[in-house]
């Protein structure tokens, strides 16, 4: 009986801990890949901001060396941490190309104009694209976007390309963010004899989602192949992770086994009864909890094993590991629902919260209000102050919104560009109007200068207010958009509620 119990214990622990270890390792590699893709997403936003620029639209049709030096030259690239800026016209001819290294010098990237990436760089379809390139200067995050006016009008006139070198400094920054000592290797193939793990990571712009592993007694060695924009393997992410969970499980199992064998030698008859009452039943419960937990990935759940013996110690160690995993999962989830520029909730999280609040509104018959905000003449602001100034203005507006929206139950979100929304549960039309006026008053007090605004000398916002009715969430959002449109159509710097009487404008 003791031998059978030990065998079952060892098998169950190995299976359970192998599953936990596998998910833990996948989470580690996922954090590394996510950090790179997050950097690529930020670069994509920068590229699109530069592409949607009336002055850039004019420049590509009538190139000016002086304009290029002032606006897209090396001194403009440094604050944005850019290594490459290329501009192509509608015929695919290179208009300008600027490179920069960390030391302020240039990079030799002339091979991009005629190499395997040349056609990808000047393609007009799709309108935006991002990925990795293997250049003469090493691996580089790259994005391209079609150039349009600031209001997105106009025919196709060319493409802007921006790149950020994956050098040692950027790698160290990502290591600090992920708290993992991974390494990036360009032009390196996978070692032989590795095991392939598929389906654990989501495929993305940098790889297929599959990674390879090998391990010894103390370390797991992880390898993730990096793919370029042409879907060719151009490098590797390598990560070594200690096998603390495996070692702890083996150590604790060894202790349990020694004590059980010693007890069996002293009291064989008593052990027959004691094993079932004091060990096997608890082990089965432990195994059931652990298997259920690993299958359902409910990391907030804790293993419940009473006592002060090795099994209880093992459960506490497992619970400690689960706490670490839960914290890491929460961190990753926060990254997926937060706007990187303002720190507010992003569109994805806003849509999920809207669906939840709408269901609660229908169930409890409580009012639900939405304020849709848009910065007046923000394109002019960007053209006048530049995109870094525009980013700073959006961050300041986010601070104004946080100051104005006081209830913990309310949700502030950046929906995209200069458009924001406030979701206010249990708020009627009067409360929503008061909130809108508080936002406008605080924004006036903040006095963000907007010298090119035809509305006022400072930044203003137009606000559309709606109260939820018997409609779908999508129709609710559409009504908010219409209310925002009416606020803008009515002269901007005002709030409009989809009731007969709108709020007064700034001069009243």
C-alpha positions in Angstrom: 0.0 0.0 0.0 2.8 2.4 0.9 4.6 1.7 -2.4 1.4 2.2 -4.4 0.6 5.5 -2.5 4.2 6.7 -3.2 3.9 5.9 -6.8 0.6 7.7 -7.2 1.9 10.7 -5.3 5.0 10.9 -7.4 3.0 10.6 -10.7 0.3 13.1 -9.6 2.9 15.7 -8.4 5.0 15.3 -11.6 1.9 15.7 -13.8 0.6 18.6 -11.9 3.9 20.4 -11.4 4.8 19.8 -15.0 1.6 21.5 -16.0 2.2 24.5 -13.7 5.8 24.7 -14.8 4.8 24.6 -18.5 2.2 27.4 -18.0 4.7 29.4 -15.9 7.4 29.1 -18.6 4.9 30.1 -21.3 3.9 33.1 -19.3 7.5 34.2 -19.0 8.1 33.9 -22.7 4.8 35.5 -23.4 5.8 38.5 -21.3 9.0 38.9 -23.4 7.2 38.6 -26.7 4.4 40.9 -25.4 7.0 43.6 -24.5 8.4 43.5 -28.0 5.0 43.6 -29.6 4.0 46.5 -27.3 7.0 48.4 -28.5 6.0 47.6 -32.0 2.5 48.9 -31.3 3.9 52.1 -29.9 6.1 52.5 -33.0 3.0 51.9 -35.2 1.1 54.7 -33.4 4.1 57.1 -33.9 4.3 56.2 -37.6 0.6 56.7 -38.1 0.8 60.1 -36.3 3.6 61.2 -38.6 1.8 59.9 -41.7 -1.5 61.7 -40.9 0.2 65.2 -41.2 -0.7 67.8 -43.7 2.8 69.2 -43.9 4.2 65.7 -44.6 1.5 65.3 -47.3 2.8 68.5 -48.9 6.4 67.6 -48.5 6.2 64.3 -50.3 4.7 66.1 -53.3 7.2 69.0 -53.2 10.3 67.8 -51.3 12.2 70.4 -49.3 15.5 69.6 -47.7 15.1 72.4 -45.2 11.7 71.1 -44.1 13.0 67.5 -43.9 16.0 68.6 -41.7 13.8 70.6 -39.4 10.8 68.2 -39.0 12.0 64.6 -39.7 15.8 65.0 -39.3 18.1 63.5 -36.7 17.1 66.0 -34.0 13.4 65.1 -34.4 14.3 61.4 -34.3 16.1 61.5 -31.0 13.1 62.3 -28.7 11.1 59.6 -30.5 13.9 57.1 -30.1 14.0 56.4 -33.9 16.8 54.9 -35.9 15.3 55.2 -39.3 12.9 57.5 -41.2 12.2 56.9 -44.9 9.7 58.7 -47.2 8.6 57.2 -50.5 6.4 59.0 -53.1 3.4 57.5 -54.9 5.7 56.0 -57.6 7.8 54.1 -55.0 10.8 56.5 -55.4 12.8 57.3 -52.3 12.2 61.0 -51.3 14.4 61.1 -48.2 16.1 58.7 -45.8 17.5 59.6 -42.4 19.3 57.2 -40.0 20.6 57.7 -36.5 22.4 55.6 -33.9 22.5 56.0 -30.1 25.7 58.1 -30.3 24.2 60.6 -32.7 25.9 59.3 -35.8 24.4 57.5 -38.8 23.7 53.9 -39.6 24.6 52.2 -42.9 21.2 51.0 -44.1 21.7 51.6 -47.9 20.9 47.9 -48.5 17.3 48.5 -47.7 16.7 50.4 -51.0 17.6 47.4 -53.1 17.4 44.3 -50.8 14.7 41.9 -50.1 12.7 44.5 -48.0 12.6 47.1 -50.8 9.2 46.2 -52.2 7.7 45.8 -48.7 8.9 49.3 -47.6 7.1 51.1 -50.5 4.0 49.1 -50.8 0.7 51.0 -50.6 -1.3 48.0 -49.3 -2.2 47.6 -46.6 -2.3 51.2 -45.4 -0.2 50.4 -42.3 2.1 47.5 -41.6 4.6 46.6 -39.0 7.2 43.9 -38.3 10.9 43.1 -37.9 13.7 43.6 -40.4 17.2 42.1 -40.4 19.3 45.0 -41.5 23.1 45.6 -41.8 22.9 47.3 -38.4 21.0 44.4 -36.8 17.4 43.7 -36.0 15.0 46.6 -36.3 11.4 47.2 -35.4 9.8 48.8 -38.5 6.4 50.3 -39.4 5.1 52.0 -42.5 2.0 54.0 -43.2 0.4 55.7 -46.1 0.7 59.5 -46.0 -2.5 61.5 -45.8 -3.6 65.0 -44.7 -4.4 65.6 -41.1 -8.1 65.1 -41.8 -7.2 61.8 -43.6 -8.4 63.3 -47.0 -6.5 63.3 -50.3 -5.3 60.8 -52.8 -2.4 58.4 -52.1 0.9 60.3 -52.4 3.4 58.1 -50.7 4.5 56.2 -47.6 6.5 57.0 -44.5 8.7 54.3 -42.9 10.0 54.5 -39.3 12.4 52.0 -37.6 13.7 51.5 -34.1 16.9 49.4 -33.7 16.7 46.5 -31.2 20.1 47.3 -29.7 21.6 46.6 -26.3 20.0 49.7 -24.7 16.5 48.8 -25.8 17.0 45.2 -24.8 18.0 46.3 -21.3 15.0 48.5 -21.1 12.7 45.6 -22.0 14.6 43.4 -19.5 13.7 45.9 -16.7 10.1 46.1 -17.8 9.6 42.3 -17.9 12.0 41.6 -15.0 13.4 38.7 -17.1 17.0 38.3 -18.2 16.3 37.3 -21.8 18.7 37.8 -24.7 18.1 38.8 -28.4 20.3 37.1 -31.1 20.2 38.1 -34.7 20.9 35.6 -37.5 21.1 32.6 -35.2 19.5 29.3 -35.9 17.9 26.9 -33.3 20.2 24.4 -31.6 19.6 20.8 -32.3 17.6 18.5 -30.0 14.9 20.9 -28.8 11.3 20.1 -27.9 8.7 22.2 -29.7 5.8 23.7 -27.7 2.9 24.8 -29.8 -0.4 26.6 -29.2 0.7 28.2 -25.9 1.4 31.7 -27.3 -0.7 33.8 -29.7 0.9 34.2 -33.2 1.9 37.8 -33.9 3.9 40.1 -36.1 7.2 38.8 -34.6 6.6 35.1 -34.6 4.4 32.1 -35.1 3.6 31.6 -31.4 5.6 28.3 -31.2 8.8 28.1 -29.1 11.4 25.5 -28.4 12.7 24.2 -25.0 15.4 22.1 -23.5 16.1 21.5 -19.8 18.6 20.0 -17.4 18.2 19.4 -13.6 18.3 23.1 -12.7 17.3 25.2 -15.7 14.8 25.4 -18.5 16.2 26.9 -21.8 13.6 28.6 -23.9 14.0 29.6 -27.6 11.6 31.8 -29.5 12.3 32.3 -33.3 11.8 35.8 -34.5 10.3 36.3 -37.9 10.7 39.4 -40.2 8.1 41.1 -42.3 8.7 38.5 -45.0 8.0 35.7 -42.4 11.6 34.5 -42.5 13.4 33.5 -39.3 16.0 36.2 -38.6 16.8 35.8 -34.9 16.1 34.2 -31.6 14.9 35.2 -28.1 16.6 33.0 -25.5 15.6 32.8 -21.9 16.9 30.6 -19.1 14.5 29.9 -16.2 15.3 28.1 -13.0 13.3 24.9 -12.2 12.5 25.9 -8.6 9.0 24.4 -8.8 10.4 21.0 -10.0 13.2 21.0 -7.5 10.8 21.8 -4.6 8.4 19.2 -5.6 11.1 16.5 -5.8 12.6 17.6 -2.5 9.2 17.5 -0.7 8.3 14.2 -2.3 11.6 12.7 -1.2 10.9 13.9 2.4 7.4 12.4 2.4 8.7 9.1 1.0 11.4 8.8 3.7 9.0 9.4 6.5 6.4 7.0 5.1 9.0 4.2 4.7 10.3 4.8 8.2 6.8 4.7 9.6 6.0 1.5 7.6 9.0 -0.3 9.1 8.0 0.6 12.7 4.3 0.0 12.5 3.2 -1.9 9.4 -0.2 -2.7 10.6 -1.0 0.8 11.9 0.3 2.3 8.6 -2.4 0.4 6.6 -5.0 2.4 8.4 -3.1 5.6 8.9 -2.1 6.0 5.2 -5.7 6.0 4.1 -6.9 8.3 6.9 -4.0 10.7 7.1 -2.2 10.7 3.8 -3.9 9.1 0.8 -7.2 10.9 1.3 -5.4 14.2 1.7 -3.2 13.5 -1.3 -6.2 12.7 -3.5 -7.8 15.9 -2.4 -4.6 17.8 -3.1 -4.3 16.2 -6.5 -7.9 16.9 -7.4 -7.5 20.5 -6.4 -4.3 20.8 -8.3 -5.5 19.1 -11.4 -8.7 21.2 -11.4 -6.7 24.4 -10.9 -4.3 23.7 -13.7 -7.0 22.6 -16.1 -9.1 25.7 -15.5 -6.2 28.2 -15.0 -8.0 29.7 -11.9 -4.8 31.2 -10.5 -6.7 33.0 -7.7 -7.7 29.7 -6.2 -5.5 28.3 -3.4 -4.8 24.7 -2.5 -6.4 23.7 0.9 -4.5 21.1 2.8 -4.6 21.2 6.6 -1.8 20.2 8.9 1.9 20.9 9.5 3.5 18.1 7.6 5.4 18.0 4.3 2.1 17.8 2.3 0.9 21.0 4.0 4.3 22.6 3.4 4.0 21.6 -0.3 0.6 23.1 -0.6 1.9 26.4 0.9 4.7 26.4 -1.6 2.2 25.7 -4.4 0.1 28.6 -3.1 3.1 30.9 -3.1 3.8 29.9 -6.7 0.1 30.5 -7.6 0.3 34.0 -6.0 3.3 34.8 -8.2 1.5 33.5 -11.3 -1.7 35.4 -10.4 0.3 38.6 -10.0 2.0 38.1 -13.4 -1.3 37.4 -15.1 -2.9 40.5 -13.6 0.1 42.6 -14.8 -0.3 41.3 -18.3 -4.1 41.8 -18.2 -3.5 45.4 -17.1 -1.2 46.0 -20.1 -4.0 44.8 -22.5 -6.6 47.2 -21.1 -4.6 50.4 -20.6 -3.9 53.1 -23.1 0.0 53.5 -23.1 0.0 57.3 -23.7 -2.5 58.5 -21.1 -2.7 55.6 -18.7 -6.5 55.6 -19.1 -8.7 52.6 -19.9 -8.4 51.7 -23.6 -11.2 50.9 -26.1 -11.1 47.2 -25.6 -11.7 47.5 -21.8 -14.3 50.2 -22.4 -16.4 48.0 -24.6 -16.3 45.1 -22.1 -17.3 47.5 -19.2 -20.1 49.0 -21.3 -21.6 45.6 -22.0 -21.4 44.8 -18.2 -23.0 48.1 -17.2 -25.7 47.8 -19.8 -26.7 44.4 -18.5 -26.8 45.7 -15.0 -28.8 48.8 -16.1 -31.4 46.5 -17.7 -31.5 44.2 -14.7 -31.7 46.8 -11.9 -33.5 49.6 -14.0 -30.9 52.1 -13.0 -29.9 55.1 -15.2 -26.7 54.9 -17.2 -25.0 58.0 -18.7 -22.2 58.3 -21.3 -20.2 61.4 -22.1 -18.3 61.3 -25.5 -15.5 64.0 -25.6 -13.5 65.2 -28.6 -10.7 67.8 -28.5 -11.7 70.8 -30.7 -9.4 71.3 -33.7 -6.8 68.8 -32.4 -5.4 68.4 -35.9 -4.5 72.1 -35.9 -2.9 71.6 -32.5 -0.7 68.8 -33.8 0.2 70.8 -36.9 1.0 73.9 -34.8 2.9 72.3 -31.8 4.0 69.0 -33.3 3.1 65.5 -32.3 5.1 65.5 -29.1 3.2 68.5 -28.0 -0.1 66.8 -29.0 0.8 63.8 -26.9 1.6 66.1 -23.9 -1.8 67.9 -24.4 -3.7 64.5 -24.4 -1.9 63.5 -21.2 -2.9 66.8 -19.6 -6.5 66.3 -20.7 -6.4 62.9 -19.1 -5.3 64.5 -15.8 -8.2 66.9 -16.1 -10.7 64.0 -16.6 -9.3 62.2 -13.6 -9.7 65.3 -11.5 -13.2 65.9 -12.7 -14.6 62.3 -12.5 -14.6 61.6 -8.8 -16.6 58.4 -8.3 -14.9 55.1 -8.3 -17.7 53.5 -10.2 -17.3 55.8 -13.2 -15.0 54.8 -16.1 -12.7 57.1 -18.1 -11.4 55.8 -21.4 -9.4 56.9 -24.4 -11.2 55.5 -27.5 -8.6 56.6 -30.0 -6.8 59.7 -31.1 -8.3 62.7 -29.4 -11.6 61.0 -28.5 -12.4 60.1 -24.9 -15.5 58.8 -23.1 -16.8 58.7 -19.6 -19.2 56.0 -18.5 -21.3 57.0 -15.5 -23.5 54.3 -13.9 -26.5 55.4 -11.9 -26.3 58.9 -13.3 -29.3 60.8 -14.8 -29.3 63.6 -17.4 -28.9 66.3 -14.7 -25.9 64.5 -13.1 -24.3 63.9 -16.6 -24.7 67.6 -17.5 -23.1 68.7 -14.2 -20.2 66.3 -14.8 -19.7 67.7 -18.3 -19.7 71.3 -17.0 -17.2 70.3 -14.3 -14.9 68.8 -17.0 -15.1 72.0 -19.1 -14.6 74.2 -16.1 -11.5 72.3 -15.0 -10.1 72.3 -18.6 -10.6 76.1 -18.8 -8.8 76.4 -15.4 -5.9 74.2 -16.7 -5.6 76.6 -19.7 -3.8 74.4 -22.2 -2.8 77.1 -24.8 -4.1 76.4 -28.3 -2.8 79.3 -30.4 -4.3 78.0 -33.7 -7.8 77.3 -32.4 -10.6 79.4 -34.0 -12.8 78.7 -30.9 -10.7 79.9 -28.0 -7.1 80.7 -27.0 -6.9 77.5 -25.0 -7.8 73.9 -25.7 -11.5 73.2 -25.6 -13.6 70.0 -25.9 -17.0 69.2 -27.4 -19.1 66.8 -25.3 -22.0 64.6 -26.4 -24.2 63.3 -23.5 -26.7 60.5 -23.7 -28.7 58.5 -21.2 -29.2 54.8 -22.0 -32.7 53.7 -23.1 -34.2 50.6 -24.6 -31.5 50.0 -27.2 -28.4 48.0 -27.8 -25.0 49.1 -26.5 -23.9 49.7 -30.1 -26.9 52.0 -30.6 -26.1 53.7 -27.3 -22.6 54.5 -28.5 -23.9 55.7 -31.9 -26.3 58.1 -30.1 -23.3 59.4 -28.1 -21.4 60.0 -31.4 -24.4 61.9 -32.8 -24.7 64.0 -29.7 -21.0 64.8 -30.0 -21.5 65.7 -33.6 -24.3 68.1 -32.7 -22.1 69.7 -30.0 -19.4 70.3 -32.7 -21.9 71.4 -35.3 -23.3 73.9 -32.8 -20.0 75.7 -32.6 -17.7 73.4 -30.4 -16.6 74.2 -26.8 -19.9 73.0 -25.5 -21.8 70.0 -24.4 -25.0 68.6 -26.0 -27.4 66.2 -24.4 -29.8 64.3 -26.6 -32.7 66.2 -25.0 -34.4 69.3 -26.4 -32.3 71.7 -24.3 -28.5 71.6 -24.6 -26.0 72.9 -22.1 -24.9 76.6 -22.5 -21.7 77.3 -24.3 -18.5 78.8 -22.8 -19.7 82.4 -23.2 -23.0 82.0 -21.4 
